[in-house]
Structures are given as structure tokens and as C-alpha cells.
């Protein structure tokens, strides 16, 4: 498994809310999770690869006191 994550920054948006951005990438082997099914193709090779790439882009907004109450 390989992973990479990044904090893309925090700032105020045009409405005065505090926002933060995060991104993350990971690659996993599906067979590590017991997912071994596959099918051989007529042209050669297999239908499903072993590596699964996961990418996340997340934006969080800090709750104001009025929203938290």
C-alpha cells in the first residue's frame, strides 16, 4: 500500500467562513482484502486489475457559534 496526503491550505471564503482543503491518494492491492475474483479475457489478460487507486479531495468548513448551538 502506498499513501500520500496533503493539507492544501486554510482561508476565509467570501462569506466569512473558515475553510480548509485536504487531499489524499492511496493505492491498495484488492487481494489483501480477500477480493480475488477475476475473469480471463478472450484477447488475453484479465478483467480486473489487482491495484486499486483511491483519491480524495475534501473541503471542511468550520462551524460558527450559532451553528454549533
CHARMM-style PDB file with segment names, atoms N, HN, CA, C and O in Angstrom:
ATOM      1  N   UNK     1       0.844  -1.168   0.000  1.00  0.00      PROA
ATOM      2  CA  UNK     1       0.000   0.000   0.000  1.00  0.00      PROA
ATOM      3  C   UNK     1       0.889   1.231   0.000  1.00  0.00      PROA
ATOM      4  O   UNK     1       1.857   1.310   0.757  1.00  0.00      PROA
ATOM      5  N   UNK     2       0.558   2.181  -0.848  1.00  0.00      PROA
ATOM      6  HN  UNK     2      -0.227   2.117  -1.463  1.00  0.00      PROA
ATOM      7  CA  UNK     2       1.261   3.455  -0.859  1.00  0.00      PROA
ATOM      8  C   UNK     2       0.260   4.560  -0.554  1.00  0.00      PROA
ATOM      9  O   UNK     2      -0.896   4.489  -0.972  1.00  0.00      PROA
ATOM     10  N   UNK     3       0.702   5.576   0.172  1.00  0.00      PROA
ATOM     11  HN  UNK     3       1.641   5.633   0.511  1.00  0.00      PROA
ATOM     12  CA  UNK     3      -0.188   6.680   0.517  1.00  0.00      PROA
ATOM     13  C   UNK     3       0.531   8.007   0.380  1.00  0.00      PROA
ATOM     14  O   UNK     3       1.755   8.084   0.484  1.00  0.00      PROA
ATOM     15  N   UNK     4      -0.242   9.038   0.147  1.00  0.00      PROA
ATOM     16  HN  UNK     4      -1.237   8.975   0.062  1.00  0.00      PROA
ATOM     17  CA  UNK     4       0.258  10.408   0.096  1.00  0.00      PROA
ATOM     18  C   UNK     4      -0.889  11.314   0.505  1.00  0.00      PROA
ATOM     19  O   UNK     4      -2.004  11.152   0.009  1.00  0.00      PROA
ATOM     20  N   UNK     5      -0.644  12.253   1.389  1.00  0.00      PROA
ATOM     21  HN  UNK     5       0.262  12.384   1.792  1.00  0.00      PROA
ATOM     22  CA  UNK     5      -1.678  13.208   1.769  1.00  0.00      PROA
ATOM     23  C   UNK     5      -1.090  14.603   1.822  1.00  0.00      PROA
ATOM     24  O   UNK     5       0.122  14.777   1.954  1.00  0.00      PROA
ATOM     25  N   UNK     6      -1.964  15.597   1.719  1.00  0.00      PROA
ATOM     26  HN  UNK     6      -2.948  15.456   1.612  1.00  0.00      PROA
ATOM     27  CA  UNK     6      -1.519  16.976   1.661  1.00  0.00      PROA
ATOM     28  C   UNK     6      -2.570  17.887   2.291  1.00  0.00      PROA
ATOM     29  O   UNK     6      -3.769  17.683   2.099  1.00  0.00      PROA
ATOM     30  N   UNK     7      -2.126  18.879   3.032  1.00  0.00      PROA
ATOM     31  HN  UNK     7      -1.152  19.045   3.187  1.00  0.00      PROA
ATOM     32  CA  UNK     7      -3.014  19.943   3.506  1.00  0.00      PROA
ATOM     33  C   UNK     7      -2.889  21.060   2.486  1.00  0.00      PROA
ATOM     34  O   UNK     7      -1.825  21.662   2.341  1.00  0.00      PROA
ATOM     35  N   UNK     8      -3.984  21.336   1.776  1.00  0.00      PROA
ATOM     36  HN  UNK     8      -4.848  20.847   1.894  1.00  0.00      PROA
ATOM     37  CA  UNK     8      -3.939  22.288   0.681  1.00  0.00      PROA
ATOM     38  C   UNK     8      -4.064  23.732   1.133  1.00  0.00      PROA
ATOM     39  O   UNK     8      -3.839  24.640   0.333  1.00  0.00      PROA
ATOM     40  N   UNK     9      -4.418  23.974   2.394  1.00  0.00      PROA
ATOM     41  HN  UNK     9      -4.601  23.236   3.044  1.00  0.00      PROA
ATOM     42  CA  UNK     9      -4.473  25.332   2.909  1.00  0.00      PROA
ATOM     43  C   UNK     9      -5.781  25.629   3.611  1.00  0.00      PROA
ATOM     44  O   UNK     9      -6.771  24.915   3.456  1.00  0.00      PROA
ATOM     45  N   UNK    10      -5.759  26.702   4.387  1.00  0.00      PROA
ATOM     46  HN  UNK    10      -4.955  27.282   4.513  1.00  0.00      PROA
ATOM     47  CA  UNK    10      -6.955  27.171   5.091  1.00  0.00      PROA
ATOM     48  C   UNK    10      -7.102  28.665   4.821  1.00  0.00      PROA
ATOM     49  O   UNK    10      -6.113  29.396   4.763  1.00  0.00      PROA
ATOM     50  N   UNK    11      -8.340  29.108   4.658  1.00  0.00      PROA
ATOM     51  HN  UNK    11      -9.144  28.514   4.705  1.00  0.00      PROA
ATOM     52  CA  UNK    11      -8.581  30.522   4.379  1.00  0.00      PROA
ATOM     53  C   UNK    11     -10.039  30.858   4.660  1.00  0.00      PROA
ATOM     54  O   UNK    11     -10.852  29.970   4.917  1.00  0.00      PROA
ATOM     55  N   UNK    12     -10.362  32.140   4.609  1.00  0.00      PROA
ATOM     56  HN  UNK    12      -9.702  32.861   4.400  1.00  0.00      PROA
ATOM     57  CA  UNK    12     -11.746  32.592   4.736  1.00  0.00      PROA
ATOM     58  C   UNK    12     -12.363  32.658   3.347  1.00  0.00      PROA
ATOM     59  O   UNK    12     -11.735  33.132   2.400  1.00  0.00      PROA
ATOM     60  N   UNK    13     -13.602  32.177   3.234  1.00  0.00      PROA
ATOM     61  HN  UNK    13     -14.112  31.792   4.003  1.00  0.00      PROA
ATOM     62  CA  UNK    13     -14.298  32.272   1.954  1.00  0.00      PROA
ATOM     63  C   UNK    13     -14.991  33.632   1.850  1.00  0.00      PROA
ATOM     64  O   UNK    13     -14.941  34.401   2.811  1.00  0.00      PROA
ATOM     65  N   UNK    14     -15.630  33.960   0.737  1.00  0.00      PROA
ATOM     66  HN  UNK    14     -15.671  33.336  -0.043  1.00  0.00      PROA
ATOM     67  CA  UNK    14     -16.278  35.273   0.572  1.00  0.00      PROA
ATOM     68  C   UNK    14     -17.392  35.560   1.580  1.00  0.00      PROA
ATOM     69  O   UNK    14     -17.795  36.714   1.729  1.00  0.00      PROA
ATOM     70  N   UNK    15     -17.895  34.540   2.273  1.00  0.00      PROA
ATOM     71  HN  UNK    15     -17.567  33.603   2.152  1.00  0.00      PROA
ATOM     72  CA  UNK    15     -18.974  34.715   3.245  1.00  0.00      PROA
ATOM     73  C   UNK    15     -18.449  34.760   4.677  1.00  0.00      PROA
ATOM     74  O   UNK    15     -19.237  34.793   5.622  1.00  0.00      PROA
ATOM     75  N   UNK    16     -17.128  34.762   4.845  1.00  0.00      PROA
ATOM     76  HN  UNK    16     -16.488  34.736   4.077  1.00  0.00      PROA
ATOM     77  CA  UNK    16     -16.522  34.853   6.166  1.00  0.00      PROA
ATOM     78  C   UNK    16     -16.347  33.518   6.878  1.00  0.00      PROA
ATOM     79  O   UNK    16     -15.951  33.495   8.043  1.00  0.00      PROA
ATOM     80  N   UNK    17     -16.628  32.419   6.214  1.00  0.00      PROA
ATOM     81  HN  UNK    17     -16.950  32.437   5.268  1.00  0.00      PROA
ATOM     82  CA  UNK    17     -16.454  31.094   6.813  1.00  0.00      PROA
ATOM     83  C   UNK    17     -15.002  30.645   6.689  1.00  0.00      PROA
ATOM     84  O   UNK    17     -14.339  30.944   5.695  1.00  0.00      PROA
ATOM     85  N   UNK    18     -14.509  29.931   7.695  1.00  0.00      PROA
ATOM     86  HN  UNK    18     -15.048  29.689   8.502  1.00  0.00      PROA
ATOM     87  CA  UNK    18     -13.171  29.355   7.636  1.00  0.00      PROA
ATOM     88  C   UNK    18     -13.246  28.022   6.894  1.00  0.00      PROA
ATOM     89  O   UNK    18     -14.036  27.152   7.260  1.00  0.00      PROA
ATOM     90  N   UNK    19     -12.433  27.860   5.863  1.00  0.00      PROA
ATOM     91  HN  UNK    19     -11.791  28.567   5.566  1.00  0.00      PROA
ATOM     92  CA  UNK    19     -12.407  26.636   5.068  1.00  0.00      PROA
ATOM     93  C   UNK    19     -10.996  26.074   5.044  1.00  0.00      PROA
ATOM     94  O   UNK    19     -10.016  26.818   5.074  1.00  0.00      PROA
ATOM     95  N   UNK    20     -10.906  24.750   4.991  1.00  0.00      PROA
ATOM     96  HN  UNK    20     -11.702  24.146   4.967  1.00  0.00      PROA
ATOM     97  CA  UNK    20      -9.620  24.074   4.859  1.00  0.00      PROA
ATOM     98  C   UNK    20      -9.767  22.991   3.802  1.00  0.00      PROA
ATOM     99  O   UNK    20     -10.809  22.345   3.697  1.00  0.00      PROA
ATOM    100  N   UNK    21      -8.711  22.803   3.024  1.00  0.00      PROA
ATOM    101  HN  UNK    21      -7.864  23.328   3.110  1.00  0.00      PROA
ATOM    102  CA  UNK    21      -8.728  21.790   1.972  1.00  0.00      PROA
ATOM    103  C   UNK    21      -7.681  20.726   2.240  1.00  0.00      PROA
ATOM    104  O   UNK    21      -6.578  21.022   2.701  1.00  0.00      PROA
ATOM    105  N   UNK    22      -8.034  19.499   1.951  1.00  0.00      PROA
ATOM    106  HN  UNK    22      -8.929  19.259   1.577  1.00  0.00      PROA
ATOM    107  CA  UNK    22      -7.147  18.354   2.144  1.00  0.00      PROA
ATOM    108  C   UNK    22      -7.247  17.457   0.922  1.00  0.00      PROA
ATOM    109  O   UNK    22      -8.303  17.371   0.293  1.00  0.00      PROA
ATOM    110  N   UNK    23      -6.159  16.793   0.586  1.00  0.00      PROA
ATOM    111  HN  UNK    23      -5.302  16.862   1.096  1.00  0.00      PROA
ATOM    112  CA  UNK    23      -6.196  15.796  -0.472  1.00  0.00      PROA
ATOM    113  C   UNK    23      -5.379  14.583  -0.028  1.00  0.00      PROA
ATOM    114  O   UNK    23      -4.425  14.703   0.740  1.00  0.00      PROA
ATOM    115  N   UNK    24      -5.773  13.425  -0.527  1.00  0.00      PROA
ATOM    116  HN  UNK    24      -6.548  13.328  -1.151  1.00  0.00      PROA
ATOM    117  CA  UNK    24      -5.073  12.189  -0.166  1.00  0.00      PROA
ATOM    118  C   UNK    24      -5.142  11.222  -1.338  1.00  0.00      PROA
ATOM    119  O   UNK    24      -6.120  11.199  -2.085  1.00  0.00      PROA
ATOM    120  N   UNK    25      -4.096  10.432  -1.487  1.00  0.00      PROA
ATOM    121  HN  UNK    25      -3.301  10.451  -0.881  1.00  0.00      PROA
ATOM    122  CA  UNK    25      -4.046   9.396  -2.513  1.00  0.00      PROA
ATOM    123  C   UNK    25      -3.506   8.120  -1.878  1.00  0.00      PROA
ATOM    124  O   UNK    25      -2.610   8.169  -1.035  1.00  0.00      PROA
ATOM    125  N   UNK    26      -4.049   6.995  -2.280  1.00  0.00      PROA
ATOM    126  HN  UNK    26      -4.777   6.955  -2.965  1.00  0.00      PROA
ATOM    127  CA  UNK    26      -3.577   5.698  -1.788  1.00  0.00      PROA
ATOM    128  C   UNK    26      -3.748   4.665  -2.892  1.00  0.00      PROA
ATOM    129  O   UNK    26      -4.649   4.772  -3.724  1.00  0.00      PROA
ATOM    130  N   UNK    27      -2.893   3.686  -2.891  1.00  0.00      PROA
ATOM    131  HN  UNK    27      -2.161   3.599  -2.216  1.00  0.00      PROA
ATOM    132  CA  UNK    27      -3.014   2.530  -3.777  1.00  0.00      PROA
ATOM    133  C   UNK    27      -3.008   1.291  -2.900  1.00  0.00      PROA
ATOM    134  O   UNK    27      -2.143   1.132  -2.038  1.00  0.00      PROA
ATOM    135  N   UNK    28      -3.978   0.412  -3.125  1.00  0.00      PROA
ATOM    136  HN  UNK    28      -4.681   0.541  -3.825  1.00  0.00      PROA
ATOM    137  CA  UNK    28      -4.057  -0.823  -2.359  1.00  0.00      PROA
ATOM    138  C   UNK    28      -4.141  -2.002  -3.317  1.00  0.00      PROA
ATOM    139  O   UNK    28      -4.489  -1.840  -4.487  1.00  0.00      PROA
ATOM    140  N   UNK    29      -3.824  -3.177  -2.819  1.00  0.00      PROA
ATOM    141  HN  UNK    29      -3.541  -3.309  -1.869  1.00  0.00      PROA
ATOM    142  CA  UNK    29      -3.983  -4.405  -3.568  1.00  0.00      PROA
ATOM    143  C   UNK    29      -5.293  -5.042  -3.121  1.00  0.00      PROA
ATOM    144  O   UNK    29      -5.447  -5.385  -1.948  1.00  0.00      PROA
ATOM    145  N   UNK    30      -6.224  -5.202  -4.031  1.00  0.00      PROA
ATOM    146  HN  UNK    30      -6.099  -4.924  -4.984  1.00  0.00      PROA
ATOM    147  CA  UNK    30      -7.554  -5.708  -3.667  1.00  0.00      PROA
ATOM    148  C   UNK    30      -7.497  -7.111  -3.089  1.00  0.00      PROA
ATOM    149  O   UNK    30      -8.375  -7.492  -2.315  1.00  0.00      PROA
ATOM    150  N   UNK    31      -6.484  -7.889  -3.447  1.00  0.00      PROA
ATOM    151  HN  UNK    31      -5.770  -7.580  -4.075  1.00  0.00      PROA
ATOM    152  CA  UNK    31      -6.357  -9.250  -2.926  1.00  0.00      PROA
ATOM    153  C   UNK    31      -6.014  -9.254  -1.441  1.00  0.00      PROA
ATOM    154  O   UNK    31      -6.279 -10.238  -0.751  1.00  0.00      PROA
ATOM    155  N   UNK    32      -5.425  -8.157  -0.934  1.00  0.00      PROA
ATOM    156  HN  UNK    32      -5.210  -7.357  -1.495  1.00  0.00      PROA
ATOM    157  CA  UNK    32      -5.162  -8.032   0.503  1.00  0.00      PROA
ATOM    158  C   UNK    32      -6.455  -8.001   1.314  1.00  0.00      PROA
ATOM    159  O   UNK    32      -6.434  -8.225   2.524  1.00  0.00      PROA
ATOM    160  N   UNK    33      -7.583  -7.724   0.651  1.00  0.00      PROA
ATOM    161  HN  UNK    33      -7.600  -7.543  -0.332  1.00  0.00      PROA
ATOM    162  CA  UNK    33      -8.882  -7.644   1.308  1.00  0.00      PROA
ATOM    163  C   UNK    33      -9.786  -8.810   0.915  1.00  0.00      PROA
ATOM    164  O   UNK    33     -11.000  -8.761   1.112  1.00  0.00      PROA
ATOM    165  N   UNK    34      -9.182  -9.856   0.360  1.00  0.00      PROA
ATOM    166  HN  UNK    34      -8.196  -9.896   0.200  1.00  0.00      PROA
ATOM    167  CA  UNK    34      -9.934 -11.057   0.027  1.00  0.00      PROA
ATOM    168  C   UNK    34     -10.728 -10.968  -1.262  1.00  0.00      PROA
ATOM    169  O   UNK    34     -11.596 -11.807  -1.504  1.00  0.00      PROA
ATOM    170  N   UNK    35     -10.455  -9.973  -2.095  1.00  0.00      PROA
ATOM    171  HN  UNK    35      -9.750  -9.291  -1.899  1.00  0.00      PROA
ATOM    172  CA  UNK    35     -11.181  -9.824  -3.354  1.00  0.00      PROA
ATOM    173  C   UNK    35     -10.359 -10.436  -4.479  1.00  0.00      PROA
ATOM    174  O   UNK    35      -9.622  -9.732  -5.170  1.00  0.00      PROA
ATOM    175  N   UNK    36     -10.484 -11.731  -4.661  1.00  0.00      PROA
ATOM    176  HN  UNK    36     -11.082 -12.303  -4.100  1.00  0.00      PROA
ATOM    177  CA  UNK    36      -9.653 -12.449  -5.612  1.00  0.00      PROA
ATOM    178  C   UNK    36     -10.333 -12.808  -6.922  1.00  0.00      PROA
ATOM    179  O   UNK    36      -9.675 -13.311  -7.832  1.00  0.00      PROA
ATOM    180  N   UNK    37     -11.656 -12.559  -7.046  1.00  0.00      PROA
ATOM    181  HN  UNK    37     -12.191 -12.151  -6.307  1.00  0.00      PROA
ATOM    182  CA  UNK    37     -12.368 -12.934  -8.254  1.00  0.00      PROA
ATOM    183  C   UNK    37     -11.769 -12.225  -9.465  1.00  0.00      PROA
ATOM    184  O   UNK    37     -11.339 -11.077  -9.361  1.00  0.00      PROA
ATOM    185  N   UNK    38     -11.739 -12.898 -10.604  1.00  0.00      PROA
ATOM    186  HN  UNK    38     -12.088 -13.831 -10.688  1.00  0.00      PROA
ATOM    187  CA  UNK    38     -11.294 -12.304 -11.847  1.00  0.00      PROA
ATOM    188  C   UNK    38     -11.795 -13.161 -12.997  1.00  0.00      PROA
ATOM    189  O   UNK    38     -12.292 -14.266 -12.783  1.00  0.00      PROA
ATOM    190  N   UNK    39     -11.667 -12.654 -14.212  1.00  0.00      PROA
ATOM    191  HN  UNK    39     -11.264 -11.756 -14.386  1.00  0.00      PROA
ATOM    192  CA  UNK    39     -12.070 -13.401 -15.391  1.00  0.00      PROA
ATOM    193  C   UNK    39     -11.040 -13.160 -16.486  1.00  0.00      PROA
ATOM    194  O   UNK    39     -10.653 -12.020 -16.747  1.00  0.00      PROA
ATOM    195  N   UNK    40     -10.602 -14.232 -17.119  1.00  0.00      PROA
ATOM    196  HN  UNK    40     -10.916 -15.158 -16.907  1.00  0.00      PROA
ATOM    197  CA  UNK    40      -9.647 -14.134 -18.219  1.00  0.00      PROA
ATOM    198  C   UNK    40     -10.388 -13.654 -19.464  1.00  0.00      PROA
ATOM    199  O   UNK    40     -11.468 -14.158 -19.773  1.00  0.00      PROA
ATOM    200  N   UNK    41      -9.822 -12.692 -20.175  1.00  0.00      PROA
ATOM    201  HN  UNK    41      -8.944 -12.282 -19.924  1.00  0.00      PROA
ATOM    202  CA  UNK    41     -10.428 -12.159 -21.394  1.00  0.00      PROA
ATOM    203  C   UNK    41      -9.986 -12.967 -22.605  1.00  0.00      PROA
ATOM    204  O   UNK    41      -8.897 -13.542 -22.612  1.00  0.00      PROA
ATOM    205  N   UNK    42     -10.829 -13.010 -23.624  1.00  0.00      PROA
ATOM    206  HN  UNK    42     -11.713 -12.543 -23.618  1.00  0.00      PROA
ATOM    207  CA  UNK    42     -10.503 -13.743 -24.845  1.00  0.00      PROA
ATOM    208  C   UNK    42      -9.230 -13.215 -25.501  1.00  0.00      PROA
ATOM    209  O   UNK    42      -8.446 -13.986 -26.054  1.00  0.00      PROA
ATOM    210  N   UNK    43      -9.029 -11.920 -25.439  1.00  0.00      PROA
ATOM    211  HN  UNK    43      -9.666 -11.293 -24.989  1.00  0.00      PROA
ATOM    212  CA  UNK    43      -7.866 -11.289 -26.075  1.00  0.00      PROA
ATOM    213  C   UNK    43      -6.616 -11.424 -25.221  1.00  0.00      PROA
ATOM    214  O   UNK    43      -5.549 -10.957 -25.620  1.00  0.00      PROA
ATOM    215  N   UNK    44      -6.722 -12.048 -24.060  1.00  0.00      PROA
ATOM    216  HN  UNK    44      -7.589 -12.427 -23.736  1.00  0.00      PROA
ATOM    217  CA  UNK    44      -5.593 -12.167 -23.142  1.00  0.00      PROA
ATOM    218  C   UNK    44      -5.726 -11.166 -22.008  1.00  0.00      PROA
ATOM    219  O   UNK    44      -6.461 -10.185 -22.124  1.00  0.00      PROA
ATOM    220  N   UNK    45      -5.042 -11.400 -20.950  1.00  0.00      PROA
ATOM    221  HN  UNK    45      -4.445 -12.197 -20.856  1.00  0.00      PROA
ATOM    222  CA  UNK    45      -5.148 -10.535 -19.785  1.00  0.00      PROA
ATOM    223  C   UNK    45      -6.334 -10.914 -18.923  1.00  0.00      PROA
ATOM    224  O   UNK    45      -6.990 -11.933 -19.141  1.00  0.00      PROA
ATOM    225  N   UNK    46      -6.593 -10.068 -17.939  1.00  0.00      PROA
ATOM    226  HN  UNK    46      -6.060  -9.241 -17.762  1.00  0.00      PROA
ATOM    227  CA  UNK    46      -7.698 -10.316 -17.014  1.00  0.00      PROA
ATOM    228  C   UNK    46      -8.608  -9.103 -16.956  1.00  0.00      PROA
ATOM    229  O   UNK    46      -8.209  -7.999 -17.324  1.00  0.00      PROA
ATOM    230  N   UNK    47      -9.828  -9.312 -16.494  1.00  0.00      PROA
ATOM    231  HN  UNK    47     -10.152 -10.209 -16.195  1.00  0.00      PROA
ATOM    232  CA  UNK    47     -10.844  -8.265 -16.470  1.00  0.00      PROA
ATOM    233  C   UNK    47     -10.572  -7.201 -15.405  1.00  0.00      PROA
ATOM    234  O   UNK    47     -10.773  -6.011 -15.650  1.00  0.00      PROA
ATOM    235  N   UNK    48     -10.116  -7.628 -14.223  1.00  0.00      PROA
ATOM    236  HN  UNK    48      -9.953  -8.594 -14.024  1.00  0.00      PROA
ATOM    237  CA  UNK    48      -9.941  -6.711 -13.095  1.00  0.00      PROA
ATOM    238  C   UNK    48      -8.481  -6.714 -12.660  1.00  0.00      PROA
ATOM    239  O   UNK    48      -7.900  -7.777 -12.441  1.00  0.00      PROA
ATOM    240  N   UNK    49      -7.887  -5.535 -12.534  1.00  0.00      PROA
ATOM    241  HN  UNK    49      -8.359  -4.672 -12.712  1.00  0.00      PROA
ATOM    242  CA  UNK    49      -6.511  -5.430 -12.058  1.00  0.00      PROA
ATOM    243  C   UNK    49      -6.430  -5.607 -10.558  1.00  0.00      PROA
ATOM    244  O   UNK    49      -7.440  -5.512  -9.861  1.00  0.00      PROA
ATOM    245  N   UNK    50      -5.227  -5.864 -10.057  1.00  0.00      PROA
ATOM    246  HN  UNK    50      -4.406  -5.940 -10.623  1.00  0.00      PROA
ATOM    247  CA  UNK    50      -5.040  -6.051  -8.617  1.00  0.00      PROA
ATOM    248  C   UNK    50      -4.952  -4.733  -7.867  1.00  0.00      PROA
ATOM    249  O   UNK    50      -5.376  -4.652  -6.714  1.00  0.00      PROA
ATOM    250  N   UNK    51      -4.406  -3.690  -8.506  1.00  0.00      PROA
ATOM    251  HN  UNK    51      -4.062  -3.756  -9.442  1.00  0.00      PROA
ATOM    252  CA  UNK    51      -4.210  -2.410  -7.827  1.00  0.00      PROA
ATOM    253  C   UNK    51      -5.461  -1.554  -7.924  1.00  0.00      PROA
ATOM    254  O   UNK    51      -6.065  -1.428  -8.989  1.00  0.00      PROA
ATOM    255  N   UNK    52      -5.844  -0.966  -6.791  1.00  0.00      PROA
ATOM    256  HN  UNK    52      -5.354  -1.068  -5.925  1.00  0.00      PROA
ATOM    257  CA  UNK    52      -6.967  -0.034  -6.721  1.00  0.00      PROA
ATOM    258  C   UNK    52      -6.408   1.305  -6.259  1.00  0.00      PROA
ATOM    259  O   UNK    52      -5.783   1.392  -5.202  1.00  0.00      PROA
ATOM    260  N   UNK    53      -6.637   2.355  -7.058  1.00  0.00      PROA
ATOM    261  HN  UNK    53      -7.145   2.285  -7.917  1.00  0.00      PROA
ATOM    262  CA  UNK    53      -6.194   3.700  -6.703  1.00  0.00      PROA
ATOM    263  C   UNK    53      -7.353   4.458  -6.082  1.00  0.00      PROA
ATOM    264  O   UNK    53      -8.461   4.460  -6.617  1.00  0.00      PROA
ATOM    265  N   UNK    54      -7.094   5.105  -4.947  1.00  0.00      PROA
ATOM    266  HN  UNK    54      -6.194   5.104  -4.512  1.00  0.00      PROA
ATOM    267  CA  UNK    54      -8.107   5.878  -4.228  1.00  0.00      PROA
ATOM    268  C   UNK    54      -7.616   7.312  -4.138  1.00  0.00      PROA
ATOM    269  O   UNK    54      -6.485   7.557  -3.717  1.00  0.00      PROA
ATOM    270  N   UNK    55      -8.465   8.267  -4.533  1.00  0.00      PROA
ATOM    271  HN  UNK    55      -9.383   8.067  -4.875  1.00  0.00      PROA
ATOM    272  CA  UNK    55      -8.112   9.682  -4.445  1.00  0.00      PROA
ATOM    273  C   UNK    55      -9.241  10.429  -3.751  1.00  0.00      PROA
ATOM    274  O   UNK    55     -10.411  10.254  -4.091  1.00  0.00      PROA
ATOM    275  N   UNK    56      -8.884  11.269  -2.769  1.00  0.00      PROA
ATOM    276  HN  UNK    56      -7.934  11.412  -2.493  1.00  0.00      PROA
ATOM    277  CA  UNK    56      -9.861  12.074  -2.028  1.00  0.00      PROA
ATOM    278  C   UNK    56      -9.491  13.547  -2.135  1.00  0.00      PROA
ATOM    279  O   UNK    56      -8.316  13.904  -2.053  1.00  0.00      PROA
ATOM    280  N   UNK    57     -10.482  14.392  -2.317  1.00  0.00      PROA
ATOM    281  HN  UNK    57     -11.437  14.102  -2.384  1.00  0.00      PROA
ATOM    282  CA  UNK    57     -10.333  15.836  -2.226  1.00  0.00      PROA
ATOM    283  C   UNK    57     -11.437  16.285  -1.278  1.00  0.00      PROA
ATOM    284  O   UNK    57     -12.620  16.155  -1.589  1.00  0.00      PROA
ATOM    285  N   UNK    58     -11.047  16.813  -0.123  1.00  0.00      PROA
ATOM    286  HN  UNK    58     -10.085  16.919   0.130  1.00  0.00      PROA
ATOM    287  CA  UNK    58     -12.011  17.141   0.929  1.00  0.00      PROA
ATOM    288  C   UNK    58     -11.904  18.620   1.271  1.00  0.00      PROA
ATOM    289  O   UNK    58     -10.807  19.174   1.347  1.00  0.00      PROA
ATOM    290  N   UNK    59     -13.061  19.256   1.477  1.00  0.00      PROA
ATOM    291  HN  UNK    59     -13.952  18.807   1.415  1.00  0.00      PROA
ATOM    292  CA  UNK    59     -13.103  20.633   1.915  1.00  0.00      PROA
ATOM    293  C   UNK    59     -13.955  20.685   3.183  1.00  0.00      PROA
ATOM    294  O   UNK    59     -15.095  20.220   3.197  1.00  0.00      PROA
ATOM    295  N   UNK    60     -13.393  21.253   4.235  1.00  0.00      PROA
ATOM    296  HN  UNK    60     -12.467  21.631   4.224  1.00  0.00      PROA
ATOM    297  CA  UNK    60     -14.099  21.337   5.513  1.00  0.00      PROA
ATOM    298  C   UNK    60     -14.400  22.793   5.832  1.00  0.00      PROA
ATOM    299  O   UNK    60     -13.586  23.677   5.565  1.00  0.00      PROA
ATOM    300  N   UNK    61     -15.574  23.037   6.405  1.00  0.00      PROA
ATOM    301  HN  UNK    61     -16.235  22.318   6.622  1.00  0.00      PROA
ATOM    302  CA  UNK    61     -15.993  24.383   6.795  1.00  0.00      PROA
ATOM    303  C   UNK    61     -16.202  24.383   8.305  1.00  0.00      PROA
ATOM    304  O   UNK    61     -16.959  23.571   8.836  1.00  0.00      PROA
ATOM    305  N   UNK    62     -15.526  25.298   8.990  1.00  0.00      PROA
ATOM    306  HN  UNK    62     -14.911  25.958   8.559  1.00  0.00      PROA
ATOM    307  CA  UNK    62     -15.631  25.407  10.450  1.00  0.00      PROA
ATOM    308  C   UNK    62     -17.019  25.932  10.811  1.00  0.00      PROA
ATOM    309  O   UNK    62     -17.486  26.921  10.247  1.00  0.00      PROA
ATOM    310  N   UNK    63     -17.669  25.255  11.758  1.00  0.00      PROA
ATOM    311  HN  UNK    63     -17.289  24.452  12.216  1.00  0.00      PROA
ATOM    312  CA  UNK    63     -18.987  25.676  12.222  1.00  0.00      PROA
ATOM    313  C   UNK    63     -18.861  26.956  13.032  1.00  0.00      PROA
ATOM    314  O   UNK    63     -17.919  27.125  13.806  1.00  0.00      PROA
ATOM    315  N   UNK    64     -19.824  27.860  12.845  1.00  0.00      PROA
ATOM    316  HN  UNK    64     -20.589  27.723  12.216  1.00  0.00      PROA
ATOM    317  CA  UNK    64     -19.860  29.089  13.645  1.00  0.00      PROA
ATOM    318  C   UNK    64     -20.531  28.787  14.977  1.00  0.00      PROA
ATOM    319  O   UNK    64     -21.141  27.731  15.140  1.00  0.00      PROA
ATOM    320  N   UNK    65     -20.424  29.700  15.925  1.00  0.00      PROA
ATOM    321  HN  UNK    65     -19.928  30.558  15.793  1.00  0.00      PROA
ATOM    322  CA  UNK    65     -21.044  29.509  17.250  1.00  0.00      PROA
ATOM    323  C   UNK    65     -22.551  29.306  17.116  1.00  0.00      PROA
ATOM    324  O   UNK    65     -23.128  28.488  17.833  1.00  0.00      PROA
ATOM    325  N   UNK    66     -23.197  30.041  16.206  1.00  0.00      PROA
ATOM    326  HN  UNK    66     -22.729  30.705  15.623  1.00  0.00      PROA
ATOM    327  CA  UNK    66     -24.644  29.917  16.010  1.00  0.00      PROA
ATOM    328  C   UNK    66     -25.007  28.535  15.450  1.00  0.00      PROA
ATOM    329  O   UNK    66     -26.043  27.977  15.812  1.00  0.00      PROA
ATOM    330  N   UNK    67     -24.171  27.985  14.582  1.00  0.00      PROA
ATOM    331  HN  UNK    67     -23.329  28.437  14.289  1.00  0.00      PROA
ATOM    332  CA  UNK    67     -24.446  26.678  14.004  1.00  0.00      PROA
ATOM    333  C   UNK    67     -24.203  25.557  15.017  1.00  0.00      PROA
ATOM    334  O   UNK    67     -24.878  24.528  14.992  1.00  0.00      PROA
ATOM    335  N   UNK    68     -23.231  25.770  15.906  1.00  0.00      PROA
ATOM    336  HN  UNK    68     -22.683  26.606  15.926  1.00  0.00      PROA
ATOM    337  CA  UNK    68     -22.891  24.749  16.888  1.00  0.00      PROA
ATOM    338  C   UNK    68     -23.923  24.643  17.993  1.00  0.00      PROA
ATOM    339  O   UNK    68     -24.040  23.590  18.620  1.00  0.00      PROA
ATOM    340  N   UNK    69     -24.670  25.697  18.248  1.00  0.00      PROA
ATOM    341  HN  UNK    69     -24.575  26.553  17.739  1.00  0.00      PROA
ATOM    342  CA  UNK    69     -25.649  25.705  19.342  1.00  0.00      PROA
ATOM    343  C   UNK    69     -26.936  25.033  18.979  1.00  0.00      PROA
ATOM    344  OT1 UNK    69     -27.850  24.964  19.802  1.00  0.00      PROA
TER     345      UNK     69
END
